[in-house]
Amino acid sequence: MDQTPELSEEFDYIVIGAGTAGSVIAARLSENIDRSVLLVEAGSREALPEMPSPSAWPALIGSTADWGNMTVAQEFSATAIPAPRGRTLGGSSSINGMIFARGHRASYDPWVEQGAKGWSYDDLLPYFRRSETARGRNAENRGFDGPLSVGPTANPSPVVLAGLHAATELGFETARDISGGLESGFGLTDGNIENDVRQSAADAYLTPAMDRPNLRTVTDAHVRRVIVDDGVATGIEFDCAGASIVARATREVILTAGAIGSAHLLLVSGIGPADHLRDVGVDVVVDLPGVGANLHDHPMSTVVYSAAGDLPGNPDNMLGQAIGLIETEHATDGPDLQLLLIAAPYRTPSLSGPETGYAIGFSAITPMSRGHVRLASSDSTVSPLIDPNYLGVERDVDVMAAGLEIARKIGDADALSPWRGTEMQPGPDVDDAASVRDYLKRSLLVYFHYAGTARIGTDDMAVVDLDLRVHGVEGLRVADASVMPTSISANTNATVYAIAERAAELIAG
């Protein structure tokens, strides 16, 4: 159902944001017919034509399904960077590159070390498994009856397979299941693709639940604030179809708007650092200094090659079909570098390159750099100030430089010689420390894996407790990538599914 609630209509639960986490939580909570659930989404319920096609996702960036934000100018690159995030049913799972990987289990250890007891890899494993049906993977570690169908590319590009052979040629290990969280090395990554079609969180979880009479889904709705009365979250105020509406929650309000959106809503609702809120004219409800802090994302760059000839391949395949997880000399908690084998000449739009070809991406996948989300205005319709502080810590720059060197070695290996034309980016002139640093500035890409702005913990900078309840406010939880204390060594979507599955259990418990 998709109907606008009447003024002051009551629900047991109100879920804000129908992205990955919101789709999971709304679907799971509404399995019990005795619970009423309102799911509110800013974007449209209509899917764009490009969404089903795995190779078409770059065309979705900047579309109506994207919030269309930009970062503030980054100190490292001296440029503002696009900050895409999903604004549609399924959220970013409807516009992303579809890589579905958990990250190495070691990258979850810092969560526990920073106070998120009970949120280790092993603690999350039942929820990882609950979310997925992993085709061709080991059922001891992977799910076999979850709503989301995932698996490696069925007919991978020959240039990607050659890249895997090149990695082996250089002495890197071959992983049996690089998406499972237990291995390092190189292998075909899983994607959330079924029968050559993207399967978003909305497809897997929300659409099958839409006809439930106890689930109300409202789209094209802008949430202005969470209403907090005497320390209790009692509902939300939002605009829809030209009307200002108040919906009441008798049990809980759950924020699932992502690391940027959830932080933004907390701040405009008066929950955050008191001095900042006063500076922008927001009445302070709870002084919670960690809201909006600890923002992190995965920086990325690519080495781009022209092809020696036509590259055969299935146009319905996703572009990034294989990944490598390795430890550089700078690693502390398991693999700190991700390599991505891409069956297209993927690069930042500001750099020239071939129309056909391939690329090898590299990312400092466990960055130390931290930024923040802050309000530009007390008006919730004004985009927040987003500063991921990409490569703001020199150690991250060092990992990226090591990644560039390894990506080039893979690209130059004999296994890729039948396909290799010319290294178009960075090119032969990038051959010393200064030119490498300059290239990293010019080629910086956005992985849009935003996380951390409402992290789990018990210290003064933590925003939610171990059950994801916001400190200082009853009846309010955050359950998305916001709660992740540190970066995991993979694309974040699979972990968000697990967080949401666990959150649904905690909420219903």
C-alpha positions as CSV (number, residue, x, y, z in Angstrom):
1,M,0.0,0.0,0.0
2,D,1.2,3.6,-0.7
3,Q,-1.1,6.1,1.0
4,T,-0.4,9.3,2.9
5,P,-1.3,8.9,6.6
6,E,-4.0,11.1,8.1
7,L,-2.8,13.8,10.5
8,S,-1.6,12.3,13.7
9,E,-2.3,8.7,12.7
10,E,-0.5,6.3,15.0
11,F,1.7,3.4,14.2
12,D,3.7,1.0,16.4
13,Y,6.9,1.7,14.5
14,I,8.0,4.4,12.1
15,V,10.9,3.7,9.8
16,I,12.6,6.6,8.1
17,G,14.3,5.7,4.8
18,A,13.4,2.8,2.5
19,G,17.0,2.0,1.6
20,T,18.7,-1.3,2.4
21,A,18.3,-1.1,6.1
22,G,14.8,0.4,6.0
23,S,13.5,-2.2,3.5
24,V,14.8,-5.1,5.7
25,I,13.5,-3.7,9.0
26,A,10.0,-2.7,7.6
27,A,9.6,-6.1,6.0
28,R,10.8,-8.0,9.1
29,L,8.7,-6.0,11.6
30,S,5.6,-6.3,9.5
31,E,5.8,-10.1,9.4
32,N,3.9,-9.9,12.7
33,I,0.4,-8.8,11.7
34,D,-0.1,-7.3,15.2
35,R,2.6,-4.7,14.5
36,S,1.7,-1.6,12.5
37,V,4.6,-0.1,10.5
38,L,5.0,3.2,8.6
39,L,7.9,3.4,6.2
40,V,8.7,6.9,4.9
41,E,10.9,7.4,1.8
42,A,12.0,10.7,0.3
43,G,12.4,9.2,-3.2
44,S,9.9,7.9,-5.8
45,R,8.4,4.4,-5.8
46,E,9.0,4.3,-9.6
47,A,12.1,2.5,-10.7
48,L,14.3,4.1,-13.3
49,P,14.9,2.1,-16.6
50,E,18.6,1.8,-15.8
51,M,18.1,0.2,-12.4
52,P,17.7,-3.4,-13.5
53,S,20.7,-3.5,-15.7
54,P,23.9,-4.4,-13.7
55,S,26.2,-2.5,-16.2
56,A,24.1,0.7,-16.3
57,W,24.7,1.9,-12.7
58,P,27.0,4.8,-13.5
59,A,24.0,6.4,-15.4
60,L,22.1,6.4,-12.1
61,I,24.6,8.7,-10.4
62,G,23.2,12.2,-10.6
63,S,19.7,10.9,-11.6
64,T,16.5,11.5,-9.8
65,A,17.2,8.4,-7.7
66,D,20.3,10.1,-6.3
67,W,20.3,12.8,-3.6
68,G,22.8,14.6,-5.8
69,N,25.0,15.9,-2.9
70,M,28.6,17.2,-3.1
71,T,31.2,17.1,-0.5
72,V,32.8,20.3,0.7
73,A,36.2,20.9,-1.0
74,Q,38.6,18.2,0.2
75,E,41.9,19.3,1.6
76,F,43.8,16.6,-0.2
77,S,42.4,17.0,-3.7
78,A,41.3,20.7,-3.4
79,T,38.1,19.7,-5.1
80,A,34.5,19.0,-4.1
81,I,33.6,15.4,-4.8
82,P,30.2,14.0,-5.8
83,A,28.5,12.3,-2.9
84,P,25.9,10.0,-4.4
85,R,23.4,8.1,-2.3
86,G,20.1,6.4,-3.1
87,R,16.9,8.3,-3.0
88,T,14.4,5.6,-4.1
89,L,12.9,2.4,-2.8
90,G,15.9,0.2,-2.0
91,G,18.1,3.3,-1.5
92,S,21.7,2.9,-2.6
93,S,21.2,-0.8,-3.2
94,S,19.1,0.4,-6.2
95,I,21.9,2.5,-7.7
96,N,25.2,1.0,-6.5
97,G,27.7,-1.2,-8.3
98,M,26.2,-4.4,-6.8
99,I,29.4,-5.8,-5.2
100,F,28.2,-8.0,-2.3
101,A,31.1,-8.8,0.1
102,R,31.5,-8.9,3.8
103,G,35.0,-7.7,4.2
104,H,37.7,-9.7,6.1
105,R,36.6,-10.7,9.6
106,A,39.6,-8.9,11.1
107,S,38.2,-5.5,10.1
108,Y,35.3,-6.0,12.5
109,D,37.7,-6.5,15.5
110,P,38.2,-2.7,15.9
111,W,34.4,-2.4,16.4
112,V,34.6,-4.4,19.6
113,E,37.9,-2.7,20.6
114,Q,36.0,0.6,20.4
115,G,33.2,-0.5,22.7
116,A,30.8,-2.3,20.3
117,K,30.8,-5.5,22.4
118,G,28.7,-8.2,20.7
119,W,29.2,-6.8,17.2
120,S,32.1,-8.9,16.0
121,Y,32.2,-10.8,12.8
122,D,31.1,-13.9,14.6
123,D,28.3,-12.1,16.3
124,L,27.0,-10.8,12.9
125,L,27.5,-14.1,11.1
126,P,23.9,-15.4,11.7
127,Y,22.5,-12.2,10.3
128,F,24.8,-12.2,7.3
129,R,23.5,-15.7,6.6
130,R,19.9,-14.8,7.3
131,S,19.9,-12.1,4.6
132,E,21.3,-14.2,1.7
133,T,21.0,-17.1,-0.6
134,A,24.6,-17.5,-1.8
135,R,24.8,-19.5,-4.9
136,G,27.7,-22.0,-5.1
137,R,29.1,-21.0,-1.8
138,N,29.9,-23.0,1.4
139,A,26.7,-23.3,3.4
140,E,28.6,-23.5,6.7
141,N,29.6,-19.9,6.3
142,R,27.1,-18.5,3.8
143,G,23.3,-18.3,3.8
144,F,21.2,-20.6,1.7
145,D,17.6,-19.5,2.3
146,G,17.7,-15.7,2.7
147,P,15.6,-13.2,0.6
148,L,18.6,-11.8,-1.3
149,S,20.1,-14.0,-4.1
150,V,23.8,-13.4,-4.5
151,G,26.7,-15.1,-6.3
152,P,29.7,-14.5,-8.5
153,T,29.3,-13.4,-12.1
154,A,28.2,-16.4,-14.1
155,N,30.1,-15.6,-17.3
156,P,32.9,-13.2,-16.2
157,S,34.7,-11.1,-18.7
158,P,37.9,-12.8,-20.1
159,V,39.9,-9.7,-19.1
160,V,38.8,-10.1,-15.5
161,L,39.8,-13.8,-15.5
162,A,43.1,-12.8,-17.0
163,G,43.5,-10.2,-14.2
164,L,42.9,-13.0,-11.7
165,H,45.6,-15.1,-13.4
166,A,47.9,-12.1,-13.3
167,A,47.5,-11.8,-9.6
168,T,48.3,-15.4,-9.2
169,E,51.4,-14.9,-11.5
170,L,52.6,-12.3,-9.0
171,G,52.3,-14.6,-6.1
172,F,48.9,-13.5,-4.6
173,E,46.7,-16.2,-3.2
174,T,43.5,-17.4,-4.9
175,A,40.5,-17.2,-2.6
176,R,37.6,-19.7,-2.9
177,D,35.1,-17.2,-1.6
178,I,36.5,-13.7,-1.4
179,S,33.1,-12.3,-0.4
180,G,32.7,-14.6,2.7
181,G,34.9,-12.7,5.2
182,L,37.4,-15.5,6.0
183,E,40.0,-15.2,3.2
184,S,42.4,-12.7,1.7
185,G,43.7,-13.0,-1.9
186,F,41.9,-12.6,-5.2
187,G,38.6,-14.0,-6.4
188,L,35.4,-13.4,-8.2
189,T,33.2,-11.3,-5.9
190,D,29.5,-11.9,-5.3
191,G,26.9,-9.5,-6.7
192,N,23.3,-9.0,-5.8
193,I,22.2,-10.0,-9.3
194,E,19.6,-12.6,-10.2
195,N,19.1,-13.8,-13.8
196,D,21.2,-10.9,-15.1
197,V,19.0,-8.3,-13.2
198,R,19.9,-6.2,-10.2
199,Q,18.1,-7.4,-7.0
200,S,17.9,-4.4,-4.6
201,A,16.8,-4.5,-1.0
202,A,13.4,-3.3,-2.2
203,D,13.2,-6.2,-4.7
204,A,14.2,-8.8,-2.1
205,Y,12.5,-7.6,1.0
206,L,10.0,-4.8,0.5
207,T,8.1,-5.7,-2.6
208,P,7.0,-9.1,-1.3
209,A,5.7,-7.3,1.8
210,M,3.9,-4.4,0.2
211,D,0.4,-5.9,0.3
212,R,0.5,-6.5,4.0
213,P,-2.3,-4.5,5.6
214,N,-0.1,-3.5,8.6
215,L,2.7,-2.0,6.4
216,R,2.2,1.5,5.1
217,T,4.8,2.8,2.6
218,V,4.8,6.5,1.8
219,T,7.1,7.8,-0.9
220,D,8.0,11.3,-2.1
221,A,7.9,12.3,1.5
222,H,10.4,14.7,3.1
223,V,11.0,14.2,6.9
224,R,11.5,17.5,8.7
225,R,12.3,16.2,12.1
226,V,11.9,13.5,14.7
227,I,9.5,14.7,17.5
228,V,10.9,14.2,21.0
229,D,8.7,14.9,24.0
230,D,10.2,14.8,27.4
231,G,13.1,12.7,26.3
232,V,10.9,10.2,24.3
233,A,10.7,10.0,20.5
234,T,7.0,10.1,19.8
235,G,6.8,10.5,16.0
236,I,7.9,12.5,13.0
237,E,6.9,15.5,11.1
238,F,7.1,15.2,7.3
239,D,5.9,16.9,4.1
240,C,4.0,14.9,1.4
241,A,1.7,15.8,-1.4
242,G,1.8,19.5,-0.4
243,A,0.7,18.7,3.2
244,S,2.6,18.8,6.5
245,I,1.9,15.6,8.4
246,V,2.6,14.4,11.9
247,A,2.7,10.6,12.4
248,R,2.9,9.2,15.9
249,A,4.9,6.1,17.0
250,T,3.6,4.3,20.0
251,R,6.7,2.1,20.2
252,E,9.7,3.4,18.3
253,V,11.1,5.6,15.6
254,I,13.9,3.9,13.6
255,L,16.3,6.0,11.5
256,T,17.5,4.1,8.4
257,A,18.4,7.0,6.2
258,G,22.1,6.2,5.8
259,A,25.2,7.7,7.4
260,I,24.5,11.1,5.9
261,G,20.7,11.1,6.1
262,S,20.4,9.7,9.6
263,A,23.0,12.1,11.0
264,H,21.3,15.0,9.2
265,L,17.9,14.1,10.7
266,L,19.3,13.7,14.2
267,L,20.9,17.1,13.9
268,V,17.9,19.0,12.6
269,S,15.9,17.3,15.4
270,G,18.1,18.8,18.0
271,I,20.2,15.7,18.8
272,G,23.9,16.4,18.4
273,P,26.7,18.6,19.4
274,A,25.1,21.5,21.4
275,D,27.5,24.2,20.2
276,H,27.0,23.4,16.6
277,L,23.2,23.1,16.9
278,R,23.0,26.5,18.6
279,D,25.3,28.0,15.9
280,V,22.8,27.1,13.2
281,G,19.7,27.9,15.2
282,V,18.5,24.5,16.2
283,D,17.0,24.0,19.7
284,V,19.1,21.5,21.6
285,V,17.1,18.4,22.7
286,V,20.1,16.2,23.6
287,D,23.8,17.3,23.6
288,L,25.3,14.3,21.8
289,P,28.7,15.3,20.5
290,G,29.3,12.2,18.4
291,V,26.4,12.8,16.0
292,G,27.8,13.5,12.5
293,A,31.4,12.8,13.6
294,N,33.5,9.8,12.6
295,L,32.3,10.0,8.9
296,H,34.5,7.6,6.8
297,D,34.4,6.3,3.3
298,H,36.6,4.3,1.0
299,P,38.9,6.4,-1.3
300,M,39.5,4.9,-4.7
301,S,41.5,5.4,-7.9
302,T,42.1,3.3,-11.0
303,V,44.7,2.3,-13.5
304,V,43.1,2.5,-16.9
305,Y,44.1,0.5,-20.0
306,S,43.0,0.6,-23.6
307,A,42.3,-2.9,-25.1
308,A,44.4,-4.6,-27.7
309,G,41.2,-5.7,-29.4
310,D,37.5,-6.1,-28.9
311,L,36.7,-7.3,-25.4
312,P,34.0,-10.0,-25.4
313,G,31.7,-10.1,-22.5
314,N,28.1,-10.1,-21.3
315,P,26.7,-6.5,-21.3
316,D,24.4,-7.5,-18.5
317,N,27.3,-8.3,-16.2
318,M,28.3,-5.9,-13.4
319,L,31.5,-4.0,-14.1
320,G,33.6,-4.9,-11.0
321,Q,33.6,-8.7,-11.2
322,A,36.6,-9.6,-9.0
323,I,38.4,-8.2,-6.0
324,G,41.6,-8.7,-4.2
325,L,42.1,-8.2,-0.5
326,I,45.7,-7.9,0.6
327,E,47.9,-6.5,3.4
328,T,50.4,-3.7,2.6
329,E,53.3,-2.9,4.9
330,H,51.0,-0.4,6.6
331,A,48.3,-2.9,7.6
332,T,47.3,-3.3,11.3
333,D,44.0,-5.1,11.3
334,G,44.1,-7.6,8.4
335,P,43.9,-6.6,4.8
336,D,44.1,-2.8,4.2
337,L,44.0,-2.7,0.4
338,Q,41.3,-3.7,-2.0
339,L,42.0,-4.2,-5.7
340,L,39.0,-4.3,-8.1
341,L,39.1,-5.8,-11.6
342,I,36.7,-3.8,-13.8
343,A,35.5,-4.8,-17.2
344,A,35.3,-1.2,-18.4
345,P,37.8,1.8,-18.5
346,Y,36.4,3.2,-15.2
347,R,37.9,6.5,-14.1
348,T,37.0,9.9,-12.7
349,P,35.1,12.0,-15.4
350,S,37.7,14.7,-15.2
351,L,40.4,12.5,-16.7
352,S,40.5,11.5,-20.4
353,G,40.7,7.9,-21.4
354,P,39.6,5.3,-23.9
355,E,36.0,4.6,-24.6
356,T,36.7,0.9,-24.5
357,G,39.1,-1.0,-22.3
358,Y,39.4,-2.0,-18.7
359,A,40.6,-0.8,-15.3
360,I,42.2,-2.0,-12.1
361,G,40.9,-0.1,-9.1
362,F,42.6,0.2,-5.8
363,S,41.3,1.5,-2.4
364,A,42.7,2.1,1.0
365,I,39.9,-0.1,2.3
366,T,40.4,0.5,6.1
367,P,41.1,4.2,6.1
368,M,42.1,6.1,9.2
369,S,40.8,9.4,7.8
370,R,37.7,10.8,9.5
371,G,35.4,13.6,8.6
372,H,31.9,14.8,9.6
373,V,28.4,15.7,8.6
374,R,27.2,19.1,9.8
375,L,24.2,21.4,9.2
376,A,24.4,24.2,6.7
377,S,21.0,25.4,8.0
378,S,18.3,24.6,10.5
379,D,16.0,24.0,7.5
380,S,15.9,20.3,6.8
381,T,15.4,20.8,3.1
382,V,18.9,22.3,2.8
383,S,21.6,19.7,2.1
384,P,24.1,19.1,4.9
385,L,27.8,19.9,4.8
386,I,29.5,16.6,4.0
387,D,33.3,16.3,4.6
388,P,34.6,12.7,4.4
389,N,38.2,14.1,4.7
390,Y,39.4,11.8,1.9
391,L,43.1,10.9,2.4
392,G,43.4,13.3,5.3
393,V,45.7,11.0,7.1
394,E,49.1,10.3,5.5
395,R,48.9,6.6,6.2
396,D,45.9,6.4,3.8
397,V,47.9,8.1,1.1
398,D,50.7,5.6,1.6
399,V,48.3,2.7,1.2
400,M,46.9,4.3,-2.0
401,A,50.4,4.7,-3.4
402,A,51.1,1.0,-2.6
403,G,47.8,0.1,-4.3
404,L,48.8,2.0,-7.4
405,E,52.1,0.2,-7.6
406,I,50.4,-3.2,-7.2
407,A,47.7,-2.4,-9.7
408,R,50.3,-1.5,-12.3
409,K,52.2,-4.7,-11.6
410,I,49.0,-6.8,-12.2
411,G,48.3,-4.8,-15.3
412,D,51.8,-5.4,-16.7
413,A,51.7,-9.2,-15.9
414,D,52.0,-11.7,-18.8
415,A,48.5,-13.0,-18.2
416,L,47.0,-9.7,-19.4
417,S,49.2,-9.3,-22.4
418,P,46.7,-10.6,-24.9
419,W,44.2,-7.9,-23.9
420,R,46.6,-5.0,-22.9
421,G,46.8,-2.0,-25.2
422,T,48.3,1.1,-23.5
423,E,48.2,2.3,-19.9
424,M,46.2,5.4,-20.4
425,Q,46.0,6.5,-16.8
426,P,48.2,7.3,-15.0
427,G,50.6,6.9,-17.9
428,P,54.4,6.6,-18.1
429,D,55.0,10.1,-16.7
430,V,53.8,9.1,-13.3
431,D,57.0,7.5,-12.1
432,D,58.1,9.1,-8.8
433,A,56.6,10.0,-5.4
434,A,55.6,13.5,-6.4
435,S,53.8,12.5,-9.6
436,V,52.1,9.6,-7.8
437,R,50.7,11.9,-5.2
438,D,49.6,14.3,-7.9
439,Y,47.8,11.4,-9.7
440,L,46.1,10.3,-6.5
441,K,44.7,13.9,-6.2
442,R,43.6,14.1,-9.8
443,S,42.1,10.6,-10.0
444,L,40.3,10.4,-6.7
445,L,37.0,8.6,-7.0
446,V,34.1,8.2,-4.6
447,Y,33.1,4.7,-3.4
448,F,30.1,6.2,-1.5
449,H,30.5,3.8,1.4
450,Y,29.6,6.4,4.0
451,A,29.6,5.1,7.5
452,G,30.2,5.9,11.2
453,T,28.2,9.1,11.9
454,A,26.2,7.5,14.8
455,R,28.6,4.9,16.0
456,I,27.9,2.1,18.5
457,G,29.5,2.4,21.8
458,T,29.4,3.4,25.5
459,D,31.9,6.3,25.5
460,D,31.1,10.1,25.3
461,M,31.4,10.1,21.5
462,A,29.2,7.1,20.9
463,V,25.7,7.8,19.6
464,V,23.8,4.5,20.0
465,D,24.1,1.8,22.6
466,L,24.8,-1.9,22.0
467,D,21.1,-2.3,21.0
468,L,21.3,0.6,18.6
469,R,19.2,2.9,20.9
470,V,20.2,6.6,20.7
471,H,21.8,7.7,24.0
472,G,19.5,10.1,25.9
473,V,16.4,9.5,23.8
474,E,13.9,6.7,24.5
475,G,12.1,5.1,21.6
476,L,14.7,6.1,19.0
477,R,17.2,3.9,17.2
478,V,19.6,4.2,14.3
479,A,20.1,1.0,12.3
480,D,22.2,1.5,9.2
481,A,25.8,2.2,8.2
482,S,25.8,5.2,10.6
483,V,26.5,2.8,13.5
484,M,29.7,1.3,12.1
485,P,32.6,2.4,14.3
486,T,35.3,1.8,11.7
487,S,35.6,0.8,8.1
488,I,35.1,-2.8,7.1
489,S,37.4,-4.0,4.3
490,A,34.7,-4.3,1.6
491,N,31.9,-2.5,0.0
492,T,29.4,-1.9,2.9
493,N,26.1,-3.1,1.5
494,A,26.4,-6.7,2.8
495,T,27.2,-5.5,6.3
496,V,24.2,-3.1,6.2
497,Y,21.9,-6.1,5.5
498,A,23.4,-7.9,8.5
499,I,23.0,-4.8,10.8
500,A,19.4,-4.4,9.7
501,E,18.6,-8.1,10.2
502,R,20.0,-7.9,13.7
503,A,18.2,-4.6,14.4
504,A,14.9,-6.0,13.4
505,E,15.4,-8.8,15.9
506,L,16.4,-6.4,18.6
507,I,13.4,-4.2,18.0
508,A,10.9,-7.0,17.9
509,G,12.6,-8.7,20.8
